[in-house]
Amino acid sequence: MKLENVLVDPSAASLLEEAKNRFHACSEDETEQRMAELDDLKFCEPEGQWPEEVRGQREAEGRACLTVDRLNPFVHQLVNEFRQNRPQPSVNPVGDGADKETAEILQGMIRHIAYLSDGDTAMDTAFQSMARCGRGFFRVLTEYADDTTFNQNIVIQRVPNLHAVYMDPASTEPDGSDADWGFIVSYLPTHIYKKELPDSQMSGMSENEWKSIGDDAPEWVMRDGSGCLVVEYYRKVRKPVTLYLLEDGTTTKEKPEEYKDSRIALEAQVEWFKLNAVEVLDQTTWPGKYIPLIPMFGSELFIDGKKSYSGIIRTAKDAQRAFNYWKSVQAETIALAPKIPWIGPKGFMGSGSQRASWQSSTKRPVSALEYEAYDSQQRPIAPPSRPVVEPPIMAINSAMMGAVDDLKATTGMYNASLGNQEANQSGVAIRSLQRQGMTSNFHFIDNASRSVRHLGRVLIDLIPKIYDTKRVVRIIKPDESVDMVTINGPSGQMDKQGLEKIYDVTVGEYDVTINVGPGYQTKRQENLVILESLMQSPLGGVLSQVAPDLVASMMDFEMGPQLVERLKKILPPALQEGNPAAQLPPQIQQQLQQEGQMIEQLTQRVHQLSDLIEKEQLKLNAEQERTQIDAAAKIRVAEIQAQTSILEAEIRAGSTGAMQSMNDFIKQLQQEHQELQELVLAMHEGLTGKPEEAPEAPQSPESPQTPFQPVPAQPGTAFNVPGQPTAGA
């Protein structure tokens, strides 16, 4: 039975022919690649690490055939490194009508789409497949939000079977973005096909008709009639459209009355079909402009015009086989080591049960063995001896270690990558070595980043078309908190000008960049370690006053958010968000400016001293003194800046005595500056033999005899300044 005799819809004939030709072309092009991938996948199982003929021969001879898998842990190390440092797409405005806040909304929507559809699992599955055999895939779908609405959601779905995907062989981009067509296939046994698709033409066919179709289309229908393929076919169609350039530089597809220029452009449109061997089961227009099948590629080679992809399994097979062989030889050698006999005078074994104990002692351990210690003339007899014959274990162990080294070399996974470090190494050193070790396999992470970036582009292309009406959507912020936002309409939020914000995702052009690094929780833990170190430093007291909420926000415990909110309330008013802190009075601003200049002079003098010591090429003791002074000065400068912030906040809050504290603090700084200058002069004179003219120390904005005095604040004011009118004056 010919296919043309089965087809009842002539319009579908050309589409089916096109699909079958492309499917066949891709299948022929990827035959060797798919066979190599299949062999890689089989090698991941213990049974696949011995050639079948070798295993059969050894088992027939009763020889050991051990499998000690040292390769899969290397794969898991690479995969888990990806999971800990998943690439994160970042949305950026790039065209007219786009803005930063809407870009952040789009980015939050992408995070929520990934969370809702378990997109991390989809990417992890693709990466694991790519790490093993060179390729992996995941896809993007749309589905209705529920059965009571026409609103659709975007879904990221994993593809567990990489051989279910056939992509355009002409695609050359590492993320598959230039593919013009693609297939994803499902094999269904005949009885399941007829149950799931009872209304299709093939469901009404007999077994012989199925076999006849299988003869004509063996790639689509099993020749024995046991099952068939159901194929999803994506193809990109480019249609010509006329673009008009307006006077303001914008473009439109609708012909205006007046325009500056025009040209013909090709607009990409993606069509989707569901097919079997003889009919089109379903079809629709895909809303996006990209084929929603996203590949992850491993190591790439072009050989004789054909692309070849590989993971870390392919080049490490021989090393793993060698290790299994030597492990088996080791077990054989120990198990089959010759049983060394006892050597002694005739009759030393005795008779009966005593003789039996001696004879069995070479096969199993016994607690004690007796022998005749004296001859007939009562002369002592030496105890029986047993020659020592060591099996060649050392040579076998050396061969095994060589195989392990070969595994590390072929996979690029050395001890640093596996976390095997010396006990006395610091955590920083260990992490540094791990990063160095991962360099040899970073191309896998980098290629995955390109695929995730393409995923982001697919999503920001789909979002304006799926979420094209006013609706409330969930977004996930960078700190993984969830928020509700109204898009494509008034949001109920006001901007700085008092206008209502509108987050219109259908307007503007956006692009995607990729950030590769630890996730939010990992960064949070690292930041907590840094803050804990700062709390142990001289700045710990200052941090406890000005940033207790930041320290608490990094801690992960149940009541953490409540504690943060309470700590925020006890901060100085100037540090609280939303507090309309008044401007400092002119005298105080001048005083703070003078104090800042003094700090700059302190720092500058330290650097001058450092330059002087370096130019004079001092001895070790001078270098040590310079280093100590430099470090102490840096710490002191940080303390001065922190103390200044505290005093400034207290002044803004109208604290009683804050201004006097500021005057006292400046006096202290002047004294420290004078002492530092004297030290610089002394060191310079001792080093060069020449006195150095000391610059004049900065003076305080007010004479010590006439310090500023705070004035009690009047109602409605934060604080008052002498010489300025107060409320009600």
N, C-alpha and C positions, 0 to 999 in steps of 0.2 A: 504494500500500500504506500503510494507516494504521498508526501506531505501536502502537495498542491491539491490532492484529492480530498484531504481531510479538512483543509482550511475552508471555513464558511464565510469569512470576512475578507474579501480581496484587499481592502485597504490596509489590513494588518500584515499582508504578505511582505511588503517591502520593509516594514519595521522589523519583522521577525528575521528576515534575511540579513538585514544590517546587523542586528544584535548577534546572530549566530556567527557571522563572519568576523566580527570584532572579538567575540568570545573565543573563537577558534584561533585567531591570530595571537591573542594574548596567551592562551594556553600553550601554543607552540613556542612562543618566545620565552616563556618562563618554565619550560619543562625541566631543564637541568637545575635551575634555581630551586624549584619546588622539591625535586628529589633530594638535593643537598639539605634543604631545610627539614625535610621529613627525617633524614638520617640524623641530623642534629637533635631533633626532638626525641627520637628513639634513644639516642645516646644519653639523654637525661635520666632514663630509667636504668636501674642496675642490670636488667637483662640485656640491654642494648650495648653494654660496654665491652662485651666479648663478641668477636665474629662468630656467627652461627656454626661454621664448619670447625673452628678451633674449639669452641665449647663442646660440640658434639663428640669430637675426637677425644678430648681430655676426659669427659664424663664416661665414654665407653671404656677407657683405660683405667677408670677408677681414680683419676688424679684430681687434685684440688683445683677448683675454678672460682676463686674468691673475687668479690667486687667490693672494694673500699673506695667509695666515691669521695674524692678530694676536689672534684671540679665544680659540682653544684654549689658548694659554699662560696666559691668565687663569684658565681652568678648572683647568688643572694646578696653578697656584699655590694655589688654594683647596683642591684635593684633597690636595696634598702638605702643606699646613698642617694638615689634619685628620690625616694619617698621622703627622706628627711630634708631635701632641698629641692622641692618641686618648683619648676618655673611658674612664676605668677605673671599673668598678663596685666599690663598697665595701659589704660586708655588715655589718649592725648588728643586734644582738639587740633586740627590741621587746616581747616577751611572756614569760609564765611558761615556765620550762623552757629558755629560751634563755640562752646564756652567750657571753662574748666569745671564748673560745678556740675554741669550735665555729664561731662566726661566721668566725674567721680560717681554719678548715679549709674551710668552705664557699667562702670567697673564693678560697682556693688551688685548690679543685676547679674553680671557674669558669674560672680562668686556664688550668688544664690542659685543660679541655674546649675552650676557645678555641684553645689551641696545637695540640691533637691533631687538631682538625677544620679547622684553618686559618681560624678565625673572623675574624681580622683581614682576610683577603682578602674574606670575605663582607661585612663592614661597609664596606670600602673600595669594593667594587663598588657597593653601595647608595648610598654617599655620592657617588660619581662620577656615577651616574645622576641623583641628586637635584640635584647642582650643575649638570648640563647642562640637564635638562628639568623639574625640579620634584619628581620622585618616584623612590624606589628601594625595593627590598625585599630582605630575607633571611629565612630560615626556620630552625626548629628541628625536628630529627628524632630518633628513637631507632632504634638498630640493635643487633643482637647483637654482642657483643664478638668472637666467632669462631664457627666452625662446630661447636665441641665443647662449647659452654656455653649456658645460658639467660640468663646475665648480659647486660644491655644497657648500652650507652653512649649518652650524649647527644651529638648532633652539631649544629653550627652550619653551615648550608649556604647558599651564595650563590645568588641568583636573577639570572642575567645578563640575562634578558629581562624588563623590568619589565611589559610588556604580557601576560605569562603569568599575572599575578595580578589577581584581581577581588575587591575587599573590600566589605564591607557599606557602602553609601552613607550609612546612618543614623549611622555612627560619627562622633563629633565630637572625640574625644581626639586630641591631636597625635602620640601614639604608637600609635594604633589599639587600645589596650587594651580599649575598650568594644565592639569589633566582635562581632556575634553570629554571623557566618558569613563564609566566604571560600573562594575557588577558586584553584587553581593548575593550569593546563592545559598539556598537551603535544600538539602536532600530529604525527601519524604518517601517512606515506603508506600507502596500502592494503597494499602488499606487505610493508612493515615491520610494520604492525599484525598481519597474519596470521602473520608469523613469530614475533613476540614474544608474542602471545596466541592461540595456536592453538586453545585449548579454549573460547574465548568464542563466544557465539552469532553475532556478526557475522562471525567468521572463516569460518563455513560458508555465508554468503550470497553470492549471485551479484552481478555488477556492476549489473544492473538493480535488484536489491533495495537496494543501496547508494544508487543514484540516487534511488530512491523515498523512502528515509529522509531523504536530503538535501533533498528537496522539503518534507517536513514539519518538519524540524529543520535549517535551513540553517546555523545558528550552530555546530552540532555535527558535521555531516557535509557534505563538499563535494558540491555538486549534480552534479558530473561524476563522482562516485565515486572521486576521486583520493586521498582521505584523510579522516581524521576526528580528532576531539579525544578524548583520554583525560583525564578530569577528576578531580582530587582535591578533594573537597568536605568542608570542616569546618563543623560547625554546633554552636552552643551550646544545650544543653537545660537548662532550670531545673526541678528537681524539688522538690516541697515535702517538708521534713523537720521533725520536731519537735525543738526544742532544749530541754533541761532545765537550769535554773539550780540548782546545788547550794549548800549552806550556806556553803561556803568560797569562793564566788564563781566557781568554774569551771563549765564547761558540758559537757554530754555529749549524744550522740544516742540513746543507749540509756536507756530509761526506768528510773530507779532506784527503790528502795523509798520513799525520802524525797527530796523536792526542794523548793526554795523557789518556783520559778516555771517557766513553760514558754511557748513561743511557736512559731508556724509560720514557718519560714525557707525561702527558695528556694536550693537548692544547685546551683551551675553544674556541668555536665558536658559535655565536648566529645566529639562523635562524628565519626569519620572514615570516608568512603566513597570508593571508586574506581569511577567510572562511565564508561560510554559512552552513546550516545544511546538505547539500548534495554535496558540491563541493568546491574545492580550487580555489578561484578567482584570487589570485596572490601570488607570493612568491619570496623571494630574501634572500641574506646573509647580515646580519647586520654587518657593518664593525668593531664594537667594541666587547669587550669581556664581557660586562655587559648587563644585561637586562635593557633597557633604561626607566624603570618605577621606579620612585624614591618616596618612601613613607616618610611621616612624622608621627611619632607615638607620642601619648600623654602619659598619665599614663598607665603603662603596668602591667598586672596581669596574672599569670598562674594558672588556676583553673581546676583541674581534667584533666591535660594534654592539655587544650585548652587555647589559648591566648585571653586576653580580654583587650581592649583599651577604655579609657574614657577621656573626656575633663572636663571642669569645669561646664558644664550644668548638668550632670547626678546627681551629689551629691547635687546640689542646688535646685532641682525641688520642694521638699517639702517645703523648706523655702520660695520660691517664691509663691507657692500655698497658704501657710499660710498668706503671706502678702496680696495677692489678696482677700482672704476670710475676713480678718479683715478690709481691706479697704472698701469692700462691706458692712460689718456690720456697719461700721462707717457712711457710706452714708445712709443706712437704718435707723439707729437709729436717725439721725438728721431729715431725711425726715418724719419718722413715729412717731416722738415724739408727745405725746398726747397734744391736744390743751387745755390749761388751761383756765377755765371759769372765768368771772368776778364775784366778790362777793360784794354785796351792798344791801341797803334797798330796799324793794319792791317798784317797780315803778321807780327806778332810771334811767332806760333806756328811759323813756318817751314813746312816741308813734309815729307812722308814720315813717318818714324818720330818725328821731333821733334814734328810736329803731332799725331800720335796720342797721344804722351805728355801733351801739354797737354790734349787733349780728355778723356782718361781720368782726369786728376788730380782731377776733381770726384766720381769714384765710388770711387777707391781711392787710398791714399797712395803717393807715389813718392819716391825718394831725392833726385832733382834734376831741375830743369826749366831748359832753356836758352832764351834769347831774344836777338834782335839788339839789342845795346846801343848801336849807332851807326847813324845814317841814312846815306844815300848821300853826304852832305857831311861825314861823320865827326863829326857833332854827337851828344852823348850823348842817349840816349832813356831816360826814366824807366821803371823796372820795372813790369810789369803789376800792377794792384791788384785787390782783391776786396772788395766791400762786406760789412760785418759786419751780419748780421741774427740777433739772438738770439731763439730761440723762447720763449714765455711760461712758462719752467720755474719761475720764482720763484712765480708765481701758482698753478701746479699744486702745487708743494711746500707752499705755504701751505694749500691745500685739503686735501692729504693729512694735514698735521699737525693740521688741524681735525678730520678724521675720527678720528685717533688719540686726540685729547682727548675726543671724543665716546665712543669705546670705553671709555676710563678712567672717564668719568663714569657711563655706564650700567652698567658692571660693578662699580663701587666699588673698582677696582684702580688706585691711583695709584703714582707712582714709589717711595714709601716701602714699599708692599707688595711691589713687584717687586725691591727691593734696589738700585735705582739711586740712589746717594747721592754726595755730594761726597767727594773723596778725603781731605779733612782732617777728616772727622767720625770720632768715636770709635765703637768697637763698641757701647758702651752707648747712645749717641745713635741709632745705626742701628736697634738692636733696639727702642728706644722708638718711633721713627717707623714701624717695621713693625707694631708692635702698634696704633698709632693708625690706620694704614691698613687693618688687618683689622677695625676696628670696624664699618665699613659692611656687611660680610658675616658678622658674628658670628652672625646669626640662623641661618645654615646650621649652624654648629658647635653652637649651642645646641639646635636641633631634633634634631640627631644625638645629642646627649647624652641627650635624653628617650628616644629609641629604644633607646639602649644601656642606660639605666636599666630600661626595660621588659624588655629581654632578660634583665637580671639577675633581675628578678622572675619571669619565665618559668622560669629555671633553678632558682632556689631553691624554686619550686613543684614542679618536676619531680624534683629530686635526691632528696628523701625518698621518692618513689614508685618511682624507678628503682633507687636504691641503698638498698634497704630491708632488706638483710640484712648480717650481719657480713662485711666484706671489706676487703682492703688496697687503698687507692687512692693514686694519685700526686697530689701537690699541687705547685704552683709558688708559691714565696714572693715577696714584693715585690722582692727582689734578684735574681729570676729563677733562683734555685737550685731544684733538684728534691728532694723528700723523699717518703718513703713513710709513710702513716699508716693505722692501723686504725680503722675507723668502726663504729658500732653494736655495740660490744663492748669488752671490756677491751683497752686500747691497749698495756699493758706499760710505761707511763710513770706516775710517781708525782707527786702534788701535794705542796704544802708540809706537809700533815697526814699524809703517808705513805700516802695512799689511792691506789689505781690509778685513773687517769683513764679516763673513757669519753666518747668523742665521738659522741653519738647525734644524727645529722642528721635523724632522723624525729621528734624532740621539739622543741617550742619554735617560736616565731614570729620571723621575721627580715624585715628590710626592706633596701632597696638605696638608697644614695646614690651620686652620681657625682663623681669628681674629674677635672677637665679640666686638663691640663698636660703637660709633657714626660714621655716615658717614663723608665724607670729609667736606661738608659744615658746619655741626655741629661743628666739630673740629676747623674749620676756625673761626667760631664765638667765640668759647671758647678761642682760642689763641688771638683773637683781644681784648677780655676783659682783658687777662693777660698783653698784651702789653700796653693797656691803663693804667692799674694800675702801670706798671713800668714807664710809662711816667710821672706819678704824683709823683714818688719817687725821691730821690736825683740823681738817675741814668738817669732821663729823659733827661737832657741836653746832656749827653754822647750818649744816644741812638739816639737822633735827629741828631747827627753828623756821627755816624758809622753805623746806621741801619735804615735810613729813608725809604729805599726801602722795607725792611721787614715789617715795620709797614703799609705802603701803600698797600702791597700785600694782607694783611688780610682784607682790606676794600672792600666792595661789592658795587661798583657803576660803571656807564657806562664807564667812562674814566679811570678806575683804571689801566688796563694794560699799557696804554700810560704814566700815571704818574709814574709807577714803572720804566719803561725804562728810563725816563728822570732823575729820582732820582739816578739811577745807574751811569749815566754819570758824576754826580757831586761828587761821592764818591772819597776819596783819592785813588791814583793809586794803592796802595798796596791792597786795598779792592775790586778792580774791577776784575771780572772774566776774565781770559785770559791775564792779565797784567804780563809780565815777570819781576817781581820785583827782583832787584839785591840783592845779599847777603849783609848783613851788614858788615862793616869793622870790623876787629878783635878788635880794641879799643872800638868800640861801643858795640859789642857783650859782651866784658868783663864788660863794664859799666852796661849793662842791666842785666847781670848775677849777679853782685854785688847788684843791686837794687832788683832783685828777692830774693836774700838771705835775704836782709833787710826785705822784706815783710814777708817771712817765719818766721823770728825772731819776728816780731811784732805779728803775729798770735800765735806763740808758747808761748810768754810771756802772752798773754791773757789767753790761756788754763792753763798755770802754775798758774796764779792768781785764776782761777776758781777751780782748784784742791786744792789749798791752803785753800780757803774759805770753801770748802766742808769738808775737813779733820778736820778743826778746829771747825766745827758745830757752825757757827756764828749766831747772832741774825738776826731779820728780816731786820733791817736797813742795815746791811752788805750784806745780800742777795740781797736786792734791788739795792745796789751800784754795786755789781758784775754783776747783770743782765744788768744794764744800760751800764756799761763799755763794757761788752761782745757784746751787740747789737750795740753800737757805733763803736766798733772796726770792726765788720763784715761789717758795712756800709762803713767804711773808707777803708777797704781792697778792697772792690768792686770798690770804686771810684779810688783807686790807680791803680788797674789793668786796668780799663777802660782808665784812663789818660795815662798809659804807652802804651797802644795800639795806642792811637791817636798820641803820640809823635813818636812812632816807625814808623807809617805810614808816618808822615811828614818827618822824616829823610830819609826814602826810596825815597820819592818824591823829595828830595833835597831842602826842604824848607829852606829859609834863616832864621837863628836864631833858628832853631829847636834844634841844639846841645846845644846852650846856655840855651834854655828852659829845656832841659834834665838835665843839670848841676844844674840849679836852683831848679828843682823838687827834685833831690836827696838831695840837701842841706835841703830842707823843710822836707823830710822824716827823715833825720838824727836828725833834731830838734824835730820832733814828737816822734821819738824813745827815745830820751833822756828824754823828758817829761814823757813818759809812764813809763820808768824805775824808775824815781824819784817817781812817784805815786805808783808803785808796792812796792818800798822800804819803803815808808811811811806807806802804809797799812799793810805790813808784820810786821813792827816794832810795830805798834799800836795793832796788833792782838796777837802777840806772845811775845812781849817785847824784841825781839832779832833782831838786825840789820841783814840784808841780804846783802851779797857781790854782787854787781852789775856786771854783765858781761860787757865786753868791747864792746862798740858800734861799729858796722861796719863802716869802713872808705870808703869814696868815692874812686872810681878808680883813680881819678885825684885830685891833690891838688886844693883848691879853688883859689889859686893864679894863677894857670895855667890851666884854663878850655880849653876844646876843642873849636876850632874856625872853622867854616865852610869855605871851600875853594870854590870859584866859579867853577861850573861844566864846563868841556870842552865839546865840541860837541861830541856826541856819547856816553856819559857817564851819568849815573843818578846823581852821585855826586862824589866828590874826597875827599880823606883823607890825612891829612898832613903826610909827610914822604913817600908817595907812588907815583910812577911816574904817570903822567897824559898823556892823549893822545897827541901825538906829541912831548913829552919830549925826 
